[in-house]
Amino acid sequence: MSEQLDDIRSRLETISEELADLALVHLREAVDAGEDGAGAAATERRLTRARRSIDKAAAVLGGDTS
C-alpha cells in the first residue's frame, strides 16, 4: 500500500505544478490581451487555492502534517 500512496502523492505533486503553471499562463495571457486584472486575478486566486489544497493532500499522504 505504501507504494500506491507514494504514486498518488507523486501525481498530486505533478498536478500542483501544473496548476501553478496554468495560473501564471492565465495571468500572462490576460495581460497580453489587455484584459482588466480583476477577472484574471480571480481565476489565478482560484487556481492557487486549488494548488494549495493539492499540496496539503500530498503532504498528508507523505506523512508531513505541517
CORWOGI-V468302 format. One record per pair of residues at least 24 apart in sequence whose C-alpha atoms are under 10 Angstrom apart, sorted by the first residue. I is the first residue (numbers start at 1). J is the second residue. Records with the same first field share a line. If there is no record, write none. Layout:
# CORWOGI-V468302
I = J ; J
This chain:
# CORWOGI-V468302
2 = 61 ; 62
5 = 58 ; 61 ; 62
6 = 58 ; 61 ; 62
7 = 61
8 = 57 ; 58 ; 61 ; 62
9 = 54 ; 55 ; 57 ; 58 ; 59 ; 60 ; 61 ; 62
10 = 58 ; 61 ; 62
11 = 54 ; 58
12 = 51 ; 53 ; 54 ; 55 ; 56 ; 57 ; 58 ; 59 ; 61
13 = 51 ; 54 ; 55 ; 56 ; 57 ; 58 ; 59
14 = 54 ; 55
15 = 50 ; 51 ; 54 ; 55
16 = 47 ; 48 ; 50 ; 51 ; 52 ; 53 ; 54 ; 55 ; 58
17 = 51 ; 54 ; 55
18 = 47 ; 51
19 = 44 ; 46 ; 47 ; 48 ; 49 ; 50 ; 51 ; 52 ; 54
20 = 44 ; 47 ; 48 ; 50 ; 51 ; 52
21 = 47
22 = 47 ; 48
23 = 47 ; 48 ; 51
24 = 48
